[in-house]
Amino acid sequence: MHTQAALAGVNAAVVGLLLAALYSPVWISAVFKPADFDMVVLAVVGLMFWKLPPWLVVLSSGAMGWLLGTVL
C-alpha cells in the first residue's frame, strides 16, 4: 500500500520534470503563432486520443510545419 503511494508521487514528480523540460527549451523557441499552437494540439490529440503511431505524428507534424512555413 505504501509502495503504491510512493510510486504515484514519483510518477507525478517525473511528469512535472518532463513538462518543465519541454517548456523551457522547446515551447518558448518553437511556438510563436496560433498556427504553431494548433499543430501542437493536433499532435497531442493524434498521440493520445487517436492512438496514431509516434513516427506518423512526427512525419505529419514536420510536413505541416514545412507547408505552413512556405505558405505563411
DANOR-V839570 format. One record per residue. RES is the residue in three letters. PHI is phi in degrees with one decimal (* if undefined). PSI is psi in degrees with one decimal (* if undefined). OMEGA is omega in radians with two decimals (NA if undefined). Layout:
res | phi | psi | omega
RES | PHI | PSI | OMEGA
RES | PHI | PSI | OMEGA
//
This chain:
res | phi | psi | omega
MET | * | -45.9 | -3.14
HIS | -70.2 | -32.3 | 3.14
THR | -66.1 | -39.4 | 3.12
GLN | -64.6 | -40.2 | 3.12
ALA | -65.9 | -40.4 | 3.12
ALA | -64.5 | -42.7 | 3.12
LEU | -65.7 | -35.4 | 3.09
ALA | -64.2 | -40.1 | 3.10
GLY | -66.6 | -40.9 | 3.11
VAL | -64.8 | -40.6 | 3.12
ASN | -61.0 | -44.2 | 3.13
ALA | -63.9 | -38.8 | 3.13
ALA | -66.2 | -41.1 | 3.13
VAL | -64.8 | -41.8 | 3.11
VAL | -61.8 | -41.7 | 3.11
GLY | -62.8 | -42.2 | 3.11
LEU | -64.4 | -41.3 | 3.12
LEU | -65.0 | -40.1 | 3.10
LEU | -65.5 | -39.8 | 3.11
ALA | -65.1 | -41.1 | 3.13
ALA | -67.9 | -33.4 | 3.11
LEU | -71.2 | -40.4 | -3.07
TYR | -66.1 | -52.9 | -2.95
SER | -62.9 | -59.0 | -3.10
PRO | -84.8 | -28.9 | -2.99
VAL | -92.1 | -57.3 | -3.01
TRP | -61.8 | -47.6 | -3.05
ILE | -72.7 | -15.8 | 3.12
SER | -104.0 | -2.5 | -3.07
ALA | -125.1 | -28.4 | -3.06
VAL | -103.1 | 103.4 | -3.11
PHE | -114.9 | -36.0 | -3.03
LYS | -116.5 | 163.7 | 3.06
PRO | -58.8 | -31.9 | 3.11
ALA | -65.0 | -35.5 | 3.08
ASP | -64.2 | -43.4 | 3.12
PHE | -63.2 | -40.4 | 3.10
ASP | -60.7 | -39.0 | 3.10
MET | -64.4 | -40.2 | 3.12
VAL | -63.0 | -44.8 | 3.14
VAL | -62.3 | -44.4 | 3.12
LEU | -62.0 | -39.9 | 3.13
ALA | -65.0 | -43.6 | 3.14
VAL | -66.1 | -42.4 | 3.10
VAL | -63.2 | -41.4 | 3.11
GLY | -61.9 | -38.7 | 3.14
LEU | -75.9 | -45.5 | -2.97
MET | -87.5 | -39.9 | -3.01
PHE | -103.2 | -39.3 | 3.13
TRP | -87.9 | -8.1 | 3.10
LYS | 55.4 | 41.0 | 3.08
LEU | -74.4 | 150.9 | 3.08
PRO | -65.5 | 142.1 | -3.11
PRO | -56.6 | -37.9 | -3.12
TRP | -63.2 | -34.5 | 3.12
LEU | -70.4 | -38.6 | 3.11
VAL | -65.8 | -40.6 | 3.13
VAL | -65.0 | -47.1 | -3.14
LEU | -64.9 | -43.5 | -3.13
SER | -69.5 | -34.3 | 3.08
SER | -66.1 | -40.4 | 3.08
GLY | -63.5 | -41.2 | 3.12
ALA | -65.7 | -42.3 | 3.11
MET | -64.6 | -40.2 | 3.10
GLY | -63.4 | -41.2 | 3.12
TRP | -65.0 | -44.7 | 3.13
LEU | -63.7 | -43.5 | 3.11
LEU | -65.6 | -33.2 | 3.12
GLY | -70.0 | -31.8 | -3.14
THR | -84.9 | -28.8 | -3.09
VAL | -86.1 | -43.3 | -3.05
LEU | -90.7 | * | NA
//
